[in-house]
Amino acid sequence: MKQTLKIMAISALATAAVIKAAPLLAEPVTGQNVTIVSTAGIDLSSSAGRSELDHRLVNAAYEVCGTASDADLIGKNKARECRKEVLSEARAATAKLASAGSTIQVAAAR
């Protein structure tokens, strides 16, 4: 009986140590997620080209801002606000593009 309790106690301590150590093993936060969106192969003078670039920017915004669980309403609102800000900045950068082949940096602080 004592041996069983000893094994259970050691197992519980080992499990607690692993759970506590998990955040230490996680990837460090750099403060900003960045994605580069290329305009290569897009004719920005056409409506279809501008639509394709906007589609790429939306995908990049989802990538850098991430998504939250459906149960996390605050996280979903933060992700939505992040995407709104990132897309606003990225679309302003596209207005400055004069030629295809340029790149746009899409970044979000997390």
PyMOL commands that set and color helices and strands:
alter all, ss='L'
color gray80, all
select helices_A, chain A and resi 2-25+47-65+73-95
alter helices_A, ss='H'
color red, helices_A
select strands_A, chain A and resi 32-38+103-109
alter strands_A, ss='S'
color yellow, strands_A
deselect
rebuild
show_as cartoon
